[in-house]
Amino acid sequence: MFGNYLIGLREGLEASLIVCVLVAYLVKTGRRDALRPVWAGVGVAVGVSLAFGAVLEFGSRELTFEAQELLGGSLSIVAVVLVTWMVFWMRRTARHLKDELHGKLDAALVMGTGALVVTAFLAVGREGLETALFVWASVRASSDGTAAPLAGVLLGLLTAVLLGWLFYRGAVRIDLARFFTWTGGMLVVVAAGVLAYGVHDLQEARFLGGLADKAFDVSAAVPPDSWYGTLLKGVFNFQPDPTALQVTVWALYLVPALALFLAPIGSGPSARVKKQKATDEQAEGGASAGTTA
């Protein structure tokens, strides 16, 4: 349940922050008339995300067992790829997200109402679709049934909405860069478990071999129905009897991904900043030369 709560909190907070930035910018610039199209875009994005999740959940029930496992395994891998990209993207651009959104919103205001709806829809819809896909994959990987994982996601989303509202009101100020670093690192660990379970699905679908080749079996020491077995399963998607291929894929993903994610970002100026600085200095030098002449 904790893993699903983390997914809802992390993805929901990103979407909440995006909405807060858009709404606050319109209010501060005196464009309250543009709030309705923005909220319409947000509503459409939420509706599309829910519909996508429903299609994944109910559409897959009509398939054969092998087809369900093949679909589930494939989409689990896709979900891990998307979430990994999102985690690294947010780590790189979190400090500049506000300026980027302001620029897009300025362009949309010039283009009209339709552009505002599309801007809000794209900004929130990407987070919503990623959340729906990753939650669906995580629920499939859970042994707690459907209620507990979905309850965890719902609590995470509600917490994210509350935090977003508090951010907007100015009641909460935290280091977002540090927050996204900690939650991103934990989400990489959760994604590694989802990836391993996706590989197991592909093995059960007979798309990959090695289903009978167990890496280890600690079911006697860590019973799946025990409280600690349930905790390990809920947080890390731990399986007491994984296949050798699952363990290999899990390690090949987790170790480099976590190492790259936790590596310190260069403290020096980026290449783009250096180039801009050189251009400014050159322009200043030319202006000085012209004045002297």
Steps between C-alpha positions, in 0.01 A plus 500: 500500500789737577641462151165593346462791744841624387394476134183700565684758711789550259303513177209686657725765652664565163159554341385714796807720476445547127139608559609732785759668278250550217222634724729724707653652186159581352378653827812713547488627142132592526381236253236333713286470186743230382452284811193322364676364187795387714273314743317350201829366368585358842158331520537345155847371593366337818210344306730361230734355764212326681366366171845369408526320834153350455588375152814335636315336787181382334625455145766250603242274670367383164838358398636150551737436788809505279382817326431667837847414624661618176309828511567549870869428469543725198312793655690455828825550312356802316384644834846459652659673199257794525533538875880480481502771233263711709713467814818607323320775308355650817839481673656697215226759440327547837675831565399642162149351475325824596674706231431232239129490584477880501645511150252243370211679667599836351500346153162335565348830620591658169350212299166492682270281711562176312874530551448548875294180520763308305787639712333399828397164356853414381663622820277289725408220260855371469520454876153341507571244228833405658328462836219284360743268322742466790223452755341230284834320471565538872155368594561194281830444680337525843376200695262710713215486252373819343351695792817561703721621210225727367439635850872580523492682165188694600654608831813608315300704250293663776818589687644646180189713440511627859870587472436671167229714655727587794779593259260729317388664822863541608447299817764238419854559380731201460809428297336350190834398351578291808145364516510382139846351554386286793169393347664446163758268651231299676295490181797353312503216756125446451547505122768231526248271670236575235755424229587165659131411524452601136777259401322228700180574307685458171640171625152378592382607153780277362648801323814462713647176629642404838175491698611189691854628558471650849774727628406417862198407708459652847127434529556310825690789659287776346145366456307714250200516737705618802498866605863550400451311175203722420704809593790401274259421220313827538809723518752322276283251305716234665443143383634216720563266203607711200650354187864555412397726213288716731788553742740576215269758341421653840869549580593622151232768525519603866877535551583729204169692515536576871869585463429744217202652679688558826816629329548871581400742231794707375530816701656697215299688238351298219624521144199714406573746783868516408413567136255776595758656731764496225253663260417774752867568568569521128212745452621712791853499355369616162295775662803619701716505186237702315478752784878541514519555126 
